[in-house]
């Protein structure tokens, strides 16, 4: 049975301690003030009422004593008339010294039952009345008593007004306490938090050249602490630079190939062991590529080792352009190069896709002209590939597998690549066939656009997202999840992306002519590879002008992958597009690589909550918290939010309650052809 975890007050942050203490102090002051005020008002009211009744007794005392002595009816009638002149009196009764009732009066006419007062000349509360008893004297001698009853309604109204005043003062006092706590935080807590944040950033970035910002006029203890910390950072930075310089010199000698500057076998083995450990621990996948230049020995024997070394250095530079900076590029000796993938993938299929892309680029780069001693050479290479940890989890075994696969590539005619496992080669061949079919699809009218409505919580259509579909002539439907990665790896995403944008603009133009709402927006997905083309903005403007549609009705959806490359160029392109009227939406937010530092710089208009967070938010607390955080963050950044993948009413309810206003998913509509969307758009169909 789980136990409730209680956090000690002293373990909370100073900021929260300030707020809690001020709230407690304000509550205590209000409680004390209320108690004292109630007590004082009660005493004051009792004293005022007692004084008034005393005055009545004093004014009428002679008549009281005369009536007690004479018991004349006419005198009693006169006394009742005078009692009526005092509106405060509800009841009155005159008794002789023996306690016998001489005369009684009741304003309401109801029978009056006297209640024994504890002691004369004091008030006693019974039900809704205040009772008072006074002594009647004649010539200094007690001859009887007179008792009065007055209503407590005035007292109750007074207390009600006082209660209302206190209730009003409570939020004012609490608000004042909160503002006071923030003011105190600005003096004590915020400088400490800034110092802590700076120290944290330095530790995470491991950049000890950063300094704590200190104003010259600041003479506080925090400033003194910051100055001493800066001195410490300066010493650490100097020491690290010296260590780094020494390590670099030693590493150059021990871990790098002298000719090409690439990693040598020793460093490669260490990197393989490190990457294998991560792959096994995180259950991810990578590849090892063994590259051997075809016919290199002929050049080396005919032109000499100097010519061969020159060519090897040029090949090393070419390999750096093909592979990623995180990948390890090593030279084992001669013309043998090994590549270790530094970015691990989620599945072996993803690894195959990545290798296929590498091979296309490698073939292109090696096909370029290499000039050695005034002569041009065009190279080819045979490549063997193995994957880990599925094939093996020992560096030496992986190296042997890749080497074996490389020889099979040479046996197959050179200028090619082979996977160590035949089944993986079959998958690679299937991907190659998909690439061929995808090239043909553009000219064979197999691609089409479907449209999924974007709606408000009542199902009213606000816009739509254009989604690419591939229907082959043989009736096969290819999932975008299968062919989009192939299109991006092969560069086919450029002509496909251009076709999608042109087709979407044409459809939007048709809807605008048919009278679609002025604020209707069509969302179009843009691949990072497509976005980063130098001609992207000009091409988009050209197609926009040709279609005649308004950019204000178009949202361009990009993924977080755009932030990986030149962020300045990305921001510049986005700013141009937004000036034209386009909205920029960050699609699948939370699943990619963007940081908050980049996010606040990008001129975005919208965030899309990825369906992976929406799908289980009604049953998975983590997904619910992520979705709520994204919505709250978007609000703080003044961005619109669209939740995709909404399939359940509980999901809609959660998202609406947290401030999301636009939804997309099967709960409302599935993606549909343009003709079906026309009927939905202009047929006034609303699903509630």
GULOSE-6761 format. One record per residue (C-alpha): residue in one letter; z negated, x negated, y. Coordinates in steps of 0.2 Angstrom, whole numbers, plus 5000, padded with zeros to 4 digits. Layout:
N
AZXY...
END
This chain:
688
X500050005000X500649925016X499249895030X499449925048X499649755057X498549745073X499049625086X497549545096X497649575114X497449395118X498949365107X500149465118X501149385132X500349365148X501549485156X500949625145X499149575147X499349595166X500149775164X498849835151X497349765162X498049855177X498350015168X496550015161X495849965178X496750115186X496250235173X494350175174X494450195193X495150375192X493850425179X492450365189X493150435205X493350605196X491550605189X490750565206X491850685215X491450835203X489550795204X489550775224X490550945226X489351035214X487850975224X488651015241X489251185235X487451225229X486651165245X487851265256X487551425246X485651405245X485651375264X486651535267X485551645256X484051575264X484651625281X485051805274X483251815268X482551745284X483551875294X482952025283X481251965278X480352085290X481352235283X481052175265X479152175268X479152335277X480152425263X478952355250X477452425259X478152595264X479552625251X480452745263X482152795257X482852785274X482352605276X483152565259X484752645264X484752545280X484452385270X485852415258X487052445273X486552275280X486752195262X488552255263X488852165279X488751995269X490351985259X489651845249X488351955240X488952025223X487152095219X485452105227X483752165221X482052185230X480452185220X478652195224X477352075220X477052155203X478952135198X479352315200X481052345207X481052425224X482852425229X484452355221X486252335226X487952295217X489552275226X490652325212X489452475207X489152395190X487352395183X486452235189X485352145176X484352015185X484151845176X482551755178X482851605190X481951445184X481051415201X481151495218X482451445231X483651365218X485351415211X485651455193X487351485186X487551625173X489351675167X490351685183X488851715195X487651605205X485851675205X484551645219X482751705220X481751695237X479951745241X479651885253X478051855264X477151965276X475951875288X476051725277X475651815261X476851845247X477152025245X478752015233X480351935229X482151955233X483551895221X485351875225X486951855214X488551775222X490251745215X490651575208X492551605211X492551505227X491751355218X493051375204X494451375216X493651215224X493651135207X495351185203X496051115220X495050955216X495750945198X497550965205X497250825218X496650715204X498150755193X499350715207X498350555211X498450485193X500350445192X500150375210X498750265205X499650205189X501250175198X500250075211X499449975196X501149935188X501849875205X500249775208X500449695190X502249655194X501749575210X500449475202X501649425188X502849365201X501549245207X500849185190X501849245175X503649235181X503549045186X502849015169X504149115160X505549025170X504748855164X504648915146X506448975146X507048815153X506148715140X506848835126X508648815133X508348625132X507748625115X509148735108X510548645117X509748475113X510348425131X508948325138X509948295154X509448465160X508048475173X506748605178X507348675195X505948645208X506048695226X505448555238X504248675247X503448725231X501648635230X500948745216X500348685199X501848745191X502948635202X501848485197X502048525179X503948545181X503948365189X503048285175X504148375162X505748315171X505048135170X504748155151X506548225149X507248085158X506347965146X506948065131X508748065137X508747885140X508047845123X509247965114X510747885122X510247715116X509947775099X511547875099X512547715105X511747615091X512147755078X513947765084X514247585081X513447585064X514347745059X516047675064X515847535052X515047635038X515947805038X517647795046X519347725041X519747575051X521647605052X521647795057X519847825063X519747965051X518247995039X518247875024X517747925006X515847895009X515748015024X516848135015X515748145000X514248175011X515048315020X515648395004X513848384998X513248465014X514548605014X514248634996X512448664999X512748795012X514148875002X512948904987X511448954998X512449085008X513649134994X515149085004X516748995000X517848845006X519248735000X519648554997X521448495000X522148334993X523748285003X524948144997X526448105007X528148114998X529147954996X527947855007X527947704995X529847684998X529547665017X528147545014X529047435003X530647435013X530047415030X528347325027X526547375029X526547365048X527847505048X526847605035X525247585045X526047645061X526647805052X524947835044X524147835061X525447955068X525148075053X523248065056X523548125074X524648265067X523348325055X522048335069X523248465077X523448565061X521648575056X520148635065X518848525073X517548585061X518548525046X518348355039X519948255039X519748095028X520947955022X520547885005X521747745006X523647725005X524447885010X523147995002X522248115014X520848245010X520348395020X518748485018X518548655026X517148665039X517148855042X516648945026X517449115022X516649275014X517749274999X519049164989X520449284995X520049235013X520049055008X521749075001X522349165017X521749025027X522548885016X524148975017X524148975036X523648785036X525148745024X526348835036X525748735051X525648575041X527448595035X528048625053X527048475060X527648355046X529448415049X529348345067X530148175071X529148025068X529747865076X529347705067X530047535073X531447635082X531947745067X531547925065X530747995049X530448175043X529048185031X528548305017X526948315008X526248374991X524648464992X523348504979X521948634983X520348684974X519048804980X517148794980X515848844974X516848954962X517848804954X516548674955X514948624964X515048434962X516048324974X516748214961X517348364951X518148444966X519048284971X519748274953X520348454953X521248444970X522048274964X522648364948X523348514958X524248384969X525148304955X525648474948X526448504966X527348344964X527948394947X528648554954X529748464966X528648394980X528548474997X527448614991X525648654986X524748714971X523048784968X521948714954X521748884946X523348974941X522649144946X522349084964X524149034964X524649204959X523749274974X524549144986X526249204979X525749384982X525349335000X526949245002X527849404996X526949515008X527449395022X529249415017X529149605016X528249615033X529649515041X530849645034X529749795039X530049775058X531949805055X531849935041X530850065051X529350055039X527950035053X527250185061X525850225074X524450345070X523250415083X521450445081X520650555095X519150495105X518050645110X516450695118X514950765108X515750935108X517450875101X518350885117X519750755117X519650615130X520950495123X521550415107X521750245099X523450195092X523250125074X524650035065X525150095048X526450025035X527350135023X528550045012X530150125006X529550134988X528150244994X526750104994X525550115008X524849945013X523149935021X523049855039X521549755032X522849675020X524349645031X523549615048X522749445043X524449395035X525349445052X524049335062X524149185050X526049185050X526349225069X527149395064X525849475075X526849435090X528349535087X527249675078X526049675093X527549695105X528249835095X526549925094X526349915113X528149975117X527950115104X526250165111X526850165129X528350275124X527250405116X526050405131X527550435143X528050585132X526250655133X526150625152X527750725154X527150865144X525550875155X524150785146X522550775156X522550655171X521050555164X521750545146X521750365140X522650285125X521850135117X522949995111X522349845100X522749675105X522649525093X521849365100X523349265095X524449395105X523249395120X523249205122X525149185123X525649125140X526949265142X525749405137X525349475154X527149465160X527749555144X526449685146X526949725164X528749725159X528449855146X527349955157X528649965170X530050015158X529050155151X528450225167X526750255162X525150225172X524050075168X522550185172X522850285157X522850135145X521450035137X521749865130X520549835115X520249655112X519049575099X517649455102X518749315095X519649295112X518049205118X518249065106X519648985116X519748945135X518549065143X519249035160X521049075155X520349235146X519449295162X520949255173X522149365162X520849505161X520649505179X522549525182X522649665169X521149755177X521949745194X523549825187X522449965182X522049935163X520349955156X519849815144X518749865129X517849745118X518149815100X517049795085X515649725097X514249635088X515249575073X516149425081X515749265091X515449315109X513849275118X512949365132X513349225143X515249265140X515049445140X514349465158X515749355164X517149455156X517849595167X517649725154X517549915156X517049965138X516149915123X516549985105X515049995093X515749935077X515750065062X514749945052X513249975063X513650165064X513950195046X512050175040X511150195056X510350365050X509650275035X509550085040X508250045054X509149885058X510849965061X510050095071X509149965082X510749865084X511750015089X510450075102X510349895109X512249885111X512250055120X510750005131X511549835135X513149915140X512250035152X511449885160X513149805162X513849965168X515049975154X515650135145X515250145126X516350215112X515550235095X516850225080X516650275062X515550435066X515550535050X513950625050X513050745062X511450635061X512450485067X513150595082X511450655086X510650475086X512050405097X512050545109X510150535111X510350355116X511650385129X513350365120X514650485127X516250445118X516450455099X517850415086X517750455068X518050565053X516650685059X517950745072X519650695067X520550565055X522050465062X523550575062X525450555066X526050585083X526750765079X525050815073X524150745088X525350845099X524851005091X523050955093X523250895111X524251045118X523651175106X521951195114X521051155097X519251105099X518151065084X516251105088
END
